[in-house]
Amino acid sequence: MGELKFLLAGIVCVFAINGAQAVEPLRVFDAHMHYNVEAREAYPPAAVLEIFRKNNVRGILANSRPNEGSALLMKAAPESLTIVPFIRVYRDRADYGTWHKNPEIVAMIEREFSEGAMKGKVRGIGEFHLYGDEAKSKEFAQIVAFAQKNDLWLHAHSDEAALLYIFTLNPKAKVIWAHTGFSVATDRVAALMKQHADLMGELSYRNDITDGGKLSKQWRALFTAYPDRFLLGSDCWVTERWAQYGEIMDYYQRWLAELPRDTGNKIAHRNGERIFGITLK
């Protein structure tokens, strides 16, 4: 009888392991994807598209330096990949520290929106880097007003001060907060989301989501309270990140599997589908 119990326990264990392995990875909408000029030689469009395929990425928010990188992917993409293009505010690296007070950037955004290769498809502006009083320039106010006029999202890599000033300029601004503020405490993130209905948190580089390899209690509570407000992202801001793309997505898939399936699906792709009115194939 003891041997039978041992045998049955072993069979249950095998089925449990096989069942865990058989769980299909969630479809992914990558809401922070850069295809910058430095990456093109090592990772031509076909190679990038294969990386997406291998990692079950069915949609991307494309923002590249310069913007033609996103246009190249749009041209090469199969029907199975949905691309949501944003206008990047950087023509080159020299723009990083001055873009927010440069009238040429305002003109470039308007031109890309109405005349560029992404004409008629642009859904947002950014990712842009903005800190503190940098948000108080007249040029940035013009950019926020342009986004409001044309129903565009803002993809802000910013501290809390700059984020809050965006909402001062436009209380109804639609903002994707890159990295969800990097190190902002989860209770503060929750307070900001309660206050601003169209604030989305993008999760790349939030390495505190897990604790000891498992989803932390704080993040589990935040995802439970606000399952509709988070997005995944790869943030391939340097070429080396493309070599790590599979590891980045595996990290997401591991802790997403600890959440209820519906919550995991929302964060993985459905929130992106909802806010952009798309359906991933």
Residue frames as qw, qx, qy, qz and C-alpha x, y, z in Angstrom:
[[0.000, 0.885, 0.465, 0.000, 0.00, 0.00, 0.00],
 [0.321, -0.784, 0.111, 0.520, 2.88, 2.32, 0.86],
 [0.404, -0.128, 0.600, 0.679, 4.56, 1.59, -2.49],
 [0.218, 0.632, 0.667, 0.328, 1.29, 2.34, -4.31],
 [0.124, -0.936, -0.236, 0.228, 0.95, 5.72, -2.57],
 [0.392, -0.573, 0.357, 0.626, 4.54, 6.51, -3.48],
 [0.374, 0.181, 0.702, 0.579, 3.91, 5.56, -7.12],
 [0.099, 0.808, 0.561, 0.151, 0.71, 7.64, -7.30],
 [0.248, -0.871, -0.030, 0.422, 2.49, 10.63, -5.76],
 [0.414, -0.312, 0.523, 0.677, 5.19, 10.33, -8.40],
 [0.282, 0.477, 0.698, 0.453, 2.63, 10.24, -11.20],
 [0.054, -0.922, -0.371, 0.093, 0.90, 13.36, -9.82],
 [0.365, -0.706, 0.203, 0.572, 4.25, 15.11, -9.59],
 [0.405, 0.006, 0.638, 0.655, 5.11, 14.29, -13.22],
 [0.157, 0.701, 0.624, 0.307, 1.77, 15.58, -14.42],
 [0.205, -0.913, -0.190, 0.298, 2.19, 18.76, -12.37],
 [0.389, -0.500, 0.391, 0.668, 5.63, 19.40, -13.85],
 [0.317, 0.235, 0.705, 0.590, 4.49, 18.64, -17.37],
 [0.043, 0.833, 0.549, 0.049, 1.44, 20.83, -16.86],
 [0.250, -0.834, 0.015, 0.491, 3.63, 23.74, -15.76],
 [0.356, -0.278, 0.568, 0.688, 5.87, 23.30, -18.76],
 [0.260, 0.437, 0.759, 0.406, 2.88, 23.15, -21.06],
 [0.029, 0.832, 0.353, -0.427, 1.58, 26.58, -20.03],
 [0.546, 0.581, 0.296, 0.526, 1.76, 28.64, -23.18],
 [0.330, -0.217, -0.132, 0.909, 3.69, 31.91, -22.87],
 [0.191, 0.781, 0.430, -0.410, 1.51, 34.98, -22.91],
 [0.475, 0.656, 0.280, 0.515, 1.30, 37.10, -25.99],
 [0.432, -0.503, -0.144, 0.735, 3.27, 40.32, -25.50],
 [0.275, 0.900, 0.177, 0.289, 2.82, 43.93, -26.48],
 [0.638, -0.153, -0.122, 0.745, 6.27, 45.54, -26.11],
 [0.001, 0.942, 0.330, 0.060, 5.44, 49.11, -25.09],
 [0.222, -0.901, 0.273, 0.254, 9.01, 50.42, -25.00],
 [0.845, 0.144, 0.375, 0.353, 10.86, 49.39, -28.14],
 [0.058, 0.856, -0.278, -0.433, 13.73, 51.37, -29.70],
 [0.849, 0.269, 0.295, 0.346, 15.23, 50.49, -33.07],
 [0.122, -0.907, 0.154, 0.373, 18.01, 53.05, -32.98],
 [0.574, 0.749, -0.308, -0.117, 20.49, 53.70, -35.77],
 [0.107, -0.632, 0.764, -0.077, 23.38, 51.97, -33.95],
 [0.658, -0.066, 0.715, -0.225, 21.50, 48.66, -33.90],
 [0.739, 0.524, 0.002, -0.423, 20.75, 48.39, -37.60],
 [0.401, 0.579, -0.699, -0.123, 23.99, 46.79, -38.77],
 [0.073, -0.221, 0.937, -0.261, 24.05, 44.06, -36.11],
 [0.298, 0.368, 0.826, -0.305, 20.27, 43.64, -36.14],
 [0.145, -0.022, -0.499, -0.854, 18.73, 44.34, -39.55],
 [0.599, -0.083, 0.066, -0.794, 14.91, 44.41, -39.66],
 [0.798, 0.023, -0.542, -0.263, 14.61, 40.69, -40.47],
 [0.463, 0.086, -0.750, 0.465, 16.68, 39.78, -37.40],
 [0.206, -0.093, 0.425, -0.876, 14.60, 42.05, -35.14],
 [0.717, -0.031, -0.180, -0.673, 11.36, 40.58, -36.46],
 [0.727, 0.041, -0.685, 0.017, 12.66, 37.07, -35.76],
 [0.171, 0.101, -0.679, 0.707, 13.46, 38.09, -32.17],
 [0.495, -0.062, 0.178, -0.848, 9.88, 39.25, -31.76],
 [0.786, 0.029, -0.459, -0.413, 8.56, 35.99, -33.22],
 [0.562, 0.097, -0.767, 0.294, 10.66, 33.83, -30.89],
 [0.102, -0.037, -0.627, 0.772, 9.42, 35.73, -27.86],
 [0.022, -0.597, -0.801, -0.035, 5.72, 35.75, -28.76],
 [0.028, -0.468, -0.121, 0.875, 5.75, 39.52, -29.22],
 [0.335, 0.552, 0.723, 0.245, 2.70, 40.33, -31.34],
 [0.112, 0.923, 0.247, 0.272, 2.77, 44.11, -31.05],
 [0.586, -0.151, -0.168, 0.778, 5.25, 46.90, -30.35],
 [0.006, -0.977, -0.144, 0.158, 5.23, 50.57, -29.45],
 [0.748, 0.233, 0.118, 0.610, 7.99, 51.76, -31.77],
 [0.034, -0.998, 0.028, 0.042, 10.00, 54.86, -30.93],
 [0.859, 0.047, 0.136, 0.492, 13.41, 55.12, -32.51],
 [0.113, -0.885, 0.171, 0.419, 16.30, 57.53, -32.97],
 [0.263, 0.122, -0.050, -0.956, 15.90, 58.79, -35.64],
 [0.662, 0.205, 0.398, -0.601, 12.26, 58.08, -36.48],
 [0.619, 0.431, -0.509, -0.416, 13.12, 56.32, -39.73],
 [0.024, 0.237, -0.957, 0.164, 14.07, 53.26, -37.66],
 [0.468, 0.249, 0.674, -0.514, 10.43, 52.76, -36.73],
 [0.616, 0.547, -0.110, -0.556, 9.40, 53.35, -40.34],
 [0.302, 0.434, -0.827, -0.193, 11.82, 50.63, -41.48],
 [0.168, 0.015, 0.944, -0.284, 10.23, 48.09, -39.13],
 [0.545, 0.429, 0.369, -0.619, 6.74, 49.11, -40.22],
 [0.536, 0.550, -0.426, -0.478, 7.70, 48.49, -43.84],
 [0.298, 0.336, -0.892, -0.043, 9.22, 45.07, -43.10],
 [0.389, -0.098, 0.737, -0.544, 6.72, 43.79, -40.53],
 [0.142, -0.197, -0.918, -0.314, 4.47, 40.81, -41.33],
 [0.454, -0.472, -0.333, -0.679, 0.72, 41.02, -40.81],
 [0.725, -0.396, -0.551, 0.114, 1.13, 39.05, -37.59],
 [0.467, -0.258, -0.318, 0.784, 2.94, 41.99, -35.93],
 [0.008, -0.908, -0.372, -0.194, 1.09, 45.18, -35.01],
 [0.501, 0.017, -0.149, 0.852, 3.26, 48.31, -34.81],
 [0.138, -0.924, -0.355, 0.035, 2.13, 51.42, -32.93],
 [0.575, 0.316, -0.067, 0.752, 4.52, 54.24, -33.91],
 [0.298, -0.875, -0.209, 0.320, 5.44, 57.16, -31.66],
 [0.428, 0.814, -0.117, 0.374, 7.46, 60.21, -32.69],
 [0.735, -0.333, -0.194, 0.558, 10.83, 60.22, -30.95],
 [0.027, -0.992, -0.076, 0.097, 12.01, 63.70, -29.99],
 [0.446, -0.642, 0.463, 0.417, 15.68, 62.97, -30.75],
 [0.692, 0.677, -0.202, -0.148, 17.19, 63.29, -34.20],
 [0.683, 0.344, -0.531, 0.366, 20.57, 62.29, -32.74],
 [0.641, -0.378, -0.509, 0.433, 22.25, 62.05, -29.35],
 [0.242, 0.134, -0.123, 0.953, 22.99, 65.78, -29.33],
 [0.365, -0.482, -0.319, -0.730, 19.28, 66.46, -28.84],
 [0.572, -0.354, -0.718, 0.176, 19.07, 64.65, -25.50],
 [0.359, -0.369, -0.444, 0.734, 19.86, 67.61, -23.27],
 [0.011, 0.222, -0.061, -0.973, 18.22, 70.38, -25.29],
 [0.035, -0.329, -0.814, -0.477, 15.13, 68.95, -27.01],
 [0.158, -0.671, -0.688, 0.229, 12.66, 70.35, -24.47],
 [0.059, -0.803, -0.110, 0.583, 13.67, 73.95, -25.28],
 [0.238, -0.221, 0.620, 0.714, 14.41, 73.59, -28.98],
 [0.551, 0.481, 0.153, -0.665, 11.79, 75.00, -31.41],
 [0.363, 0.400, -0.729, -0.420, 13.28, 72.78, -34.14],
 [0.025, 0.035, 0.988, -0.148, 12.07, 69.71, -32.23],
 [0.409, 0.448, 0.498, -0.620, 8.55, 71.12, -32.03],
 [0.495, 0.558, -0.297, -0.596, 8.61, 71.66, -35.81],
 [0.191, 0.289, -0.921, -0.180, 10.03, 68.17, -36.36],
 [0.250, 0.203, 0.874, -0.365, 7.23, 66.59, -34.33],
 [0.497, 0.558, 0.233, -0.622, 4.60, 68.47, -36.34],
 [0.399, 0.543, -0.571, -0.469, 6.30, 67.49, -39.60],
 [0.026, 0.149, -0.989, -0.006, 6.61, 63.79, -38.70],
 [0.365, 0.329, 0.722, -0.487, 2.96, 63.74, -37.72],
 [0.517, 0.655, 0.215, -0.507, 1.61, 65.35, -40.90],
 [0.527, 0.722, -0.348, -0.281, 4.17, 64.54, -43.58],
 [0.160, -0.555, 0.816, 0.025, 6.54, 61.76, -42.50],
 [0.373, 0.132, -0.882, -0.257, 6.63, 58.06, -43.32],
 [0.093, -0.248, -0.893, 0.364, 4.43, 57.40, -40.27],
 [0.284, -0.014, -0.056, -0.957, 1.78, 59.93, -41.34],
 [0.690, -0.156, -0.310, -0.635, -1.71, 58.91, -40.28],
 [0.816, -0.131, -0.562, 0.043, -0.43, 56.18, -37.95],
 [0.251, 0.322, -0.544, 0.733, 1.30, 58.09, -35.14],
 [0.574, -0.599, -0.536, -0.159, -0.25, 57.46, -31.71],
 [0.582, -0.773, -0.131, 0.216, 2.12, 59.31, -29.42],
 [0.289, 0.841, -0.321, 0.326, 5.24, 61.38, -28.71],
 [0.471, -0.667, 0.552, -0.170, 8.32, 60.02, -26.94],
 [0.665, -0.590, -0.313, 0.336, 10.01, 58.37, -25.26],
 [0.230, 0.772, -0.165, 0.570, 11.53, 61.62, -23.99],
 [0.606, -0.236, -0.497, 0.574, 13.71, 62.33, -20.97],
 [0.112, -0.703, -0.104, -0.695, 12.51, 65.19, -18.77],
 [0.562, -0.304, -0.592, 0.490, 13.35, 66.20, -15.21],
 [0.261, -0.521, -0.379, 0.719, 12.13, 68.84, -12.80],
 [0.149, 0.739, 0.123, -0.646, 11.91, 72.38, -14.16],
 [0.154, -0.153, 0.714, 0.665, 12.88, 71.24, -17.66],
 [0.141, 0.510, 0.839, 0.125, 9.14, 70.62, -18.11],
 [0.007, 0.789, 0.372, -0.490, 8.43, 74.35, -17.73],
 [0.212, -0.230, 0.442, 0.841, 9.76, 75.45, -21.10],
 [0.510, 0.457, 0.069, -0.725, 7.42, 77.06, -23.62],
 [0.408, 0.344, -0.733, -0.423, 8.46, 74.48, -26.24],
 [0.063, -0.062, -0.984, 0.154, 7.45, 71.57, -24.05],
 [0.350, 0.402, 0.503, -0.680, 4.12, 73.26, -23.37],
 [0.493, 0.453, -0.342, -0.659, 3.65, 73.44, -27.14],
 [0.282, 0.182, -0.928, -0.164, 4.38, 69.72, -27.44],
 [0.123, 0.236, 0.861, -0.434, 1.84, 68.84, -24.73],
 [0.436, 0.482, 0.186, -0.737, -0.73, 71.07, -26.44],
 [0.431, 0.377, -0.638, -0.515, -0.01, 69.37, -29.78],
 [0.122, -0.002, -0.990, 0.078, -0.51, 65.97, -28.14],
 [0.268, 0.367, 0.638, -0.621, -3.79, 67.12, -26.60],
 [0.449, 0.482, -0.147, -0.738, -5.05, 68.52, -29.93],
 [0.556, 0.354, -0.648, -0.383, -4.27, 65.31, -31.80],
 [0.900, -0.272, 0.093, -0.326, -5.21, 62.79, -29.08],
 [0.672, 0.434, -0.557, 0.223, -1.65, 61.52, -28.69],
 [0.825, -0.522, -0.147, 0.161, -0.02, 59.71, -25.79],
 [0.085, 0.858, -0.451, 0.231, 3.14, 61.04, -24.14],
 [0.932, -0.079, -0.285, 0.211, 5.88, 58.51, -23.33],
 [0.097, -0.895, 0.258, -0.351, 7.73, 60.18, -20.46],
 [0.778, -0.062, -0.413, 0.469, 11.00, 59.03, -18.94],
 [0.040, -0.696, 0.098, -0.711, 10.78, 61.52, -16.11],
 [0.173, -0.037, -0.740, 0.649, 10.96, 62.14, -12.41],
 [0.054, -0.618, -0.764, 0.179, 7.81, 62.73, -10.45],
 [0.038, -0.605, -0.128, 0.785, 8.16, 66.53, -10.60],
 [0.112, 0.240, -0.554, -0.789, 8.16, 66.58, -14.40],
 [0.098, -0.314, -0.920, -0.211, 5.38, 64.01, -14.55],
 [0.050, -0.656, -0.616, 0.434, 3.15, 66.12, -12.33],
 [0.033, 0.517, -0.114, -0.848, 3.88, 69.23, -14.39],
 [0.055, -0.081, -0.797, -0.595, 2.61, 67.43, -17.49],
 [0.150, -0.576, -0.803, -0.011, -0.72, 67.07, -15.71],
 [0.089, -0.627, -0.236, 0.737, -0.55, 70.75, -14.73],
 [0.054, 0.270, -0.483, -0.831, -0.27, 71.59, -18.43],
 [0.589, -0.036, -0.510, -0.626, -3.06, 69.16, -19.29],
 [0.517, -0.264, 0.631, -0.514, -4.97, 67.47, -16.44],
 [0.892, 0.215, 0.265, -0.297, -6.34, 64.93, -18.94],
 [0.264, 0.661, -0.670, -0.211, -2.97, 64.09, -20.49],
 [0.995, 0.013, -0.001, -0.098, -2.49, 60.47, -21.53],
 [0.017, 0.787, -0.609, 0.095, 0.92, 59.44, -20.23],
 [0.959, -0.017, -0.252, 0.125, 2.96, 56.25, -20.36],
 [0.330, -0.862, 0.376, -0.085, 5.47, 56.60, -17.53],
 [0.713, 0.437, -0.536, 0.115, 8.64, 54.87, -18.70],
 [0.457, 0.173, -0.747, 0.451, 10.00, 52.45, -16.08],
 [0.514, -0.711, -0.452, -0.160, 7.14, 53.55, -13.77],
 [0.239, -0.925, 0.169, -0.240, 9.55, 56.05, -12.28],
 [0.508, 0.465, -0.666, 0.286, 12.40, 53.51, -11.84],
 [0.368, -0.004, -0.775, 0.513, 12.45, 53.49, -8.02],
 [0.404, -0.315, 0.080, -0.855, 9.23, 55.25, -7.00],
 [0.214, -0.038, 0.888, -0.406, 7.61, 53.27, -4.17],
 [0.091, -0.310, -0.877, -0.357, 4.60, 51.17, -5.09],
 [0.069, -0.668, -0.639, 0.374, 2.30, 53.01, -2.68],
 [0.008, 0.578, -0.083, -0.812, 3.21, 56.30, -4.37],
 [0.050, 0.025, -0.767, -0.639, 2.61, 54.75, -7.80],
 [0.072, -0.507, -0.859, 0.000, -0.83, 53.68, -6.58],
 [0.037, -0.691, -0.354, 0.629, -1.60, 57.21, -5.35],
 [0.033, 0.408, -0.396, -0.822, -0.60, 58.72, -8.70],
 [0.080, -0.155, -0.872, -0.457, -2.71, 56.21, -10.61],
 [0.047, -0.617, -0.738, 0.269, -5.70, 56.96, -8.39],
 [0.019, -0.675, -0.114, 0.729, -5.25, 60.66, -9.11],
 [0.244, 0.538, -0.442, -0.675, -4.63, 60.43, -12.87],
 [0.830, 0.213, 0.410, -0.313, -6.94, 58.13, -14.81],
 [0.799, 0.597, -0.063, 0.005, -4.83, 58.04, -17.98],
 [0.089, -0.753, 0.651, -0.046, -1.46, 57.32, -16.37],
 [0.982, 0.097, -0.155, -0.040, 0.03, 53.99, -17.49],
 [0.442, -0.720, 0.528, 0.086, 3.13, 52.44, -15.94],
 [0.801, 0.472, -0.367, -0.020, 5.68, 50.81, -18.25],
 [0.833, -0.532, 0.141, -0.056, 7.76, 48.22, -16.40],
 [0.797, 0.388, -0.257, 0.385, 11.21, 47.93, -18.00],
 [0.355, 0.427, -0.480, 0.679, 14.09, 48.26, -15.52],
 [0.584, -0.537, 0.203, -0.575, 11.76, 47.83, -12.51],
 [0.530, 0.245, -0.801, 0.133, 13.93, 45.10, -11.05],
 [0.183, -0.166, 0.693, -0.678, 12.18, 45.29, -7.68],
 [0.722, -0.052, -0.247, -0.644, 9.07, 43.56, -9.06],
 [0.886, -0.094, -0.454, -0.004, 10.49, 40.27, -7.85],
 [0.343, -0.712, 0.510, -0.340, 11.98, 39.42, -4.48],
 [0.482, -0.317, 0.815, -0.054, 14.08, 36.27, -4.27],
 [0.012, -0.055, 0.871, 0.489, 12.92, 35.29, -7.74],
 [0.002, 0.551, 0.835, 0.003, 9.22, 35.57, -6.87],
 [0.055, -0.675, -0.313, -0.666, 6.69, 38.33, -7.39],
 [0.160, 0.070, -0.551, 0.816, 6.95, 40.69, -4.42],
 [0.050, -0.579, -0.757, 0.299, 3.99, 41.30, -2.11],
 [0.025, 0.581, 0.099, -0.808, 4.03, 45.01, -2.87],
 [0.176, 0.251, -0.575, -0.758, 3.85, 44.57, -6.63],
 [0.094, -0.302, -0.937, -0.145, 1.29, 41.80, -6.38],
 [0.002, 0.635, 0.579, -0.512, -0.93, 44.19, -4.42],
 [0.093, 0.528, -0.172, -0.827, -0.36, 46.99, -6.95],
 [0.149, 0.067, -0.796, -0.583, -1.14, 44.75, -9.94],
 [0.066, -0.441, -0.890, 0.099, -4.24, 43.48, -8.15],
 [0.032, 0.665, 0.380, -0.642, -5.45, 47.03, -7.45],
 [0.309, 0.742, -0.158, -0.574, -4.59, 48.41, -10.90],
 [0.687, 0.026, 0.676, 0.264, -4.45, 45.51, -13.40],
 [0.524, 0.745, 0.388, 0.143, -5.48, 47.83, -16.27],
 [0.003, -0.992, 0.087, 0.086, -2.65, 50.31, -15.83],
 [0.458, -0.614, 0.566, 0.304, 0.60, 48.50, -16.64],
 [0.769, 0.611, -0.152, -0.112, 2.54, 47.63, -19.78],
 [0.842, -0.257, 0.278, 0.385, 5.66, 45.60, -20.51],
 [0.384, 0.901, -0.189, -0.073, 8.70, 46.96, -22.33],
 [0.915, 0.080, -0.035, 0.394, 12.12, 45.84, -23.55],
 [0.113, -0.971, 0.139, 0.160, 13.83, 49.26, -23.81],
 [0.842, 0.097, 0.206, 0.489, 16.60, 48.32, -26.26],
 [0.019, 0.988, -0.018, -0.154, 18.20, 51.75, -25.86],
 [0.079, -0.688, 0.672, 0.262, 21.65, 50.30, -26.58],
 [0.650, 0.334, -0.590, -0.343, 22.46, 47.57, -29.09],
 [0.130, 0.237, -0.922, 0.277, 23.54, 45.14, -26.35],
 [0.515, 0.054, 0.527, -0.674, 19.96, 44.98, -25.06],
 [0.754, 0.293, -0.306, -0.502, 18.89, 43.17, -28.24],
 [0.462, 0.271, -0.839, 0.096, 21.13, 40.25, -27.27],
 [0.043, 0.002, 0.801, -0.597, 19.31, 40.15, -23.91],
 [0.499, -0.088, -0.208, -0.837, 15.79, 40.41, -25.36],
 [0.689, -0.154, -0.680, -0.197, 14.89, 36.78, -24.67],
 [0.398, -0.125, -0.688, 0.593, 16.06, 37.06, -21.05],
 [0.178, -0.023, 0.187, -0.966, 14.01, 40.24, -20.56],
 [0.641, -0.103, -0.339, -0.680, 10.85, 38.58, -21.85],
 [0.637, -0.113, -0.755, 0.108, 11.51, 35.37, -19.88],
 [0.148, -0.032, -0.566, 0.810, 11.74, 37.48, -16.70],
 [0.446, -0.032, 0.002, -0.894, 8.33, 38.98, -17.46],
 [0.704, -0.068, -0.582, -0.402, 6.77, 35.61, -18.28],
 [0.451, -0.040, -0.804, 0.386, 7.99, 34.10, -14.99],
 [0.027, 0.164, 0.568, -0.806, 6.37, 36.61, -12.67],
 [0.506, 0.028, -0.231, -0.830, 3.30, 37.07, -14.88],
 [0.585, -0.072, -0.786, -0.186, 2.66, 33.34, -14.41],
 [0.223, -0.149, -0.758, 0.595, 2.25, 33.97, -10.67],
 [0.308, 0.146, 0.173, -0.924, -0.71, 36.28, -11.27],
 [0.612, 0.415, 0.604, -0.296, -4.26, 35.24, -12.17],
 [0.527, 0.209, 0.616, 0.547, -4.29, 34.51, -15.89],
 [0.189, 0.863, 0.425, 0.198, -6.61, 37.42, -16.68],
 [0.270, -0.923, 0.095, 0.258, -4.37, 39.90, -14.84],
 [0.571, -0.326, 0.533, 0.532, -1.28, 38.50, -16.54],
 [0.458, 0.482, 0.600, 0.444, -2.90, 38.84, -19.95],
 [0.033, 0.971, 0.238, -0.012, -3.86, 42.44, -19.25],
 [0.349, -0.809, 0.304, 0.362, -0.32, 43.43, -18.36],
 [0.594, -0.120, 0.637, 0.476, 1.26, 41.36, -21.11],
 [0.197, 0.134, 0.611, 0.755, -0.85, 42.63, -24.00],
 [0.001, -0.685, -0.711, -0.157, -4.50, 43.50, -23.40],
 [0.180, -0.791, -0.213, 0.544, -3.81, 46.88, -21.82],
 [0.192, -0.341, 0.461, 0.796, -1.84, 47.87, -24.89],
 [0.077, 0.360, 0.809, 0.459, -4.63, 46.62, -27.11],
 [0.093, -0.770, -0.605, 0.177, -7.22, 48.59, -25.12],
 [0.165, -0.748, -0.064, 0.639, -5.50, 51.96, -24.99],
 [0.052, -0.381, 0.532, 0.755, -4.56, 51.91, -28.68],
 [0.707, 0.388, 0.191, -0.559, -7.72, 50.23, -29.96],
 [0.411, 0.473, -0.725, -0.286, -5.86, 47.36, -31.60],
 [0.938, -0.141, 0.217, -0.231, -6.17, 43.59, -31.64],
 [0.116, -0.600, 0.769, 0.186, -2.99, 41.51, -31.67],
 [0.834, 0.258, -0.341, -0.348, -2.94, 38.52, -34.01]]
